[in-house]
């Protein structure tokens, strides 16, 4: 059981694909407040401990989250836990690769590094690695720009990997005003 919990903590659930056969239903959730100073008796070990989480509906105290309140039945979660679950349900749209043009954007929207600087770095590394087989692919990846299909912001390959594997939100889309976000979503859904 302990091994299963450790593996589940490390593995990311796959994104939801396809249609649901069941009608989705709402789940009532509570975001308990963290109590740092209130002493209470832990039921399992029967010791007095400080800290814990207080159910917002019935004020019952829990030492760990997530939990289902045994008094009122409310599901208790922390907002970071809920955010991690949300990101896996709605994966970010894959970026499109395009060649680096002279008239296009000159800097990565994520890290603000100049694309010309990235190409120069890749060229110098390719010269140092000219004997190795990976040098041409390194140079080719530095001469392409990843672009978000919704906001059309350019990103370098390192930022694209970080956005898709860790951040799970496009910074360009998040920076758009709410009306522009709706328009970007509408335009990409029609095409």
N, C-alpha and C positions, 0 to 999 in steps of 0.2 A: 504494500500500500504506500509506503514511504517513497519507494522508487517511482511509482506511478505519479505521485504528487510532484516529485522533482522533475520528471520528464514533462509533465503537463505545464509546469511553470516555464520551461525552456522552449517548448514547441508553440508555434503560432497556428491557430486554427485556420483552415483554408477559407478563402472568401466564399460567400454564398453565391451560388450560380443556379440559374434555372428558376422555375416557378414553384411556388409553394402549393401543396395540395390542401393544407389546412388554412383556414382563415386566421390571419394573425390577430393576437389579442394583446391588450395592454397589460403590463406588469407594474404594479405599484411598487415604487422604490423609495427608500428614504436615505438621505445623506446625513449620517449621524455626526454630531459635533464631537470633537476630540476633547476629552477631559483629562488634563494633565495633573491636576492637583487633588482631585476628589478621591479619598481613599474608599475602597470597597472590598468586600470579601469575594474572592474568586471561588466559584462553586466547586470546581474540580479539585483544586489543591487545598481548599479551605484555608487560604492564607490571605492576609490583608495586602492589597497591592494598590499602587497609585496609577492613574492613567486609565485609558480605555475609551470606548465610544458609547455615547448615549443615544438611544433610539429617539428620534424626534416626535414620535407619536405617543409612546407610553412612558418614556424616560427610563427604561430598563437599560442596564449597563452591560456592554460586551467588551471583551479584551481584544478580540481579533475581528477583522473583516475579510471577506464578505461573510455575512451570516443572515439567517432568517430569524426574526424576533420570535421567541417562544411565547411571548405574552400577546402581542397584537398581530403577528403573522407578516409584518412588513419585511420586505427584502432590504437588507442594509448593505450598501456598497460605498466605496469612496469614489470620488469623481475621477481620479486617475485610472482606477480599475474599469470604470464604465467607458472612459475614453479609449482605452486599449481595445476593448471589445468592439466599439463602434468602428474603429479604423479597419478591423478585419472584415466587418460586414460590408463595407463600401470601399473597395480598393480604389486607389488613385488611377486615373486614366494613363495608359502608357504614353510616354513622350515620343515625338517623331524626330528622327535624325535628319538634319539637312546640312549641306556643305557650308562651310564658313565663307560668306560673301563679304566683299569689301564695303558694300553699301548697307549691310545689315548692322545689327547691334555690335558694339565693340567690346562689351564687358558682360561677364556672367551675372545674371540677376541675383543669384544666391550668394556668391562670395565676392563679387565685384572685381574679380581678376580679369585682366585684359586677355582676350582670346589670342591676340598676337603674341603675348608673353607665353601663353601655354604652348603655342606652336613652336616658338623658339626653344623652349625648354625641351619639348619632345624631339626637335631636330638635333639638339646637342646630345641628348641621351641616345638617340638613334645612331649618331656618329660614333659614340662610345661603344655601342652594342652592335656595330655593323656586322660583326661576325655571327651574331645570334639570329635565329629565325624570327624572333618576336619584334624586331625593330620596325619593319614596315607596318605591322598592325598598330603599334604604339603611335606612329606618325599619322596613320589614317584616323585613329580615334581622336587625336588632338585637332585634326582639321575639320571635324564635324561638330555641330552644335545641336544639343537636344532642346526641343521646343515644346512647351506645354500646348496641347491643342485647344485649350479653353482660353487662356489669357495671352497666348502667343509670346511669352517671355522666354528668352534664351538662357540655357543653363549649360555649364561644363559637365563633363562626364562624371566627375567626382560628386558634384552637387546632385546630379540626377540619381546616382546610386543612393546617396544619403536621403533624398526626398522619398524614393520608393521603398527603401528598406527600413528606415528609422522614423523619419518625420511623418510620412503618410499624409501630408497636406502640401499642396503647391503654394509656396510663399507668394507667387505672383497672383494666383487666384484669391488668396486670403487678403491681399492688399487692395483688391478691387472694391469700390463702393458696392453696397448691396444691390442697387439697381443694375450696375454693370455685371455683377455676378449672375443675376437672373438672366440677363441678355446673353452672356457667354454660354450659359448652360442651355438656353433655348437654341442658340445658333448651332452648337455642337450636336444637339439632339436631333435637329432637323437634317443635318448633313449625313 
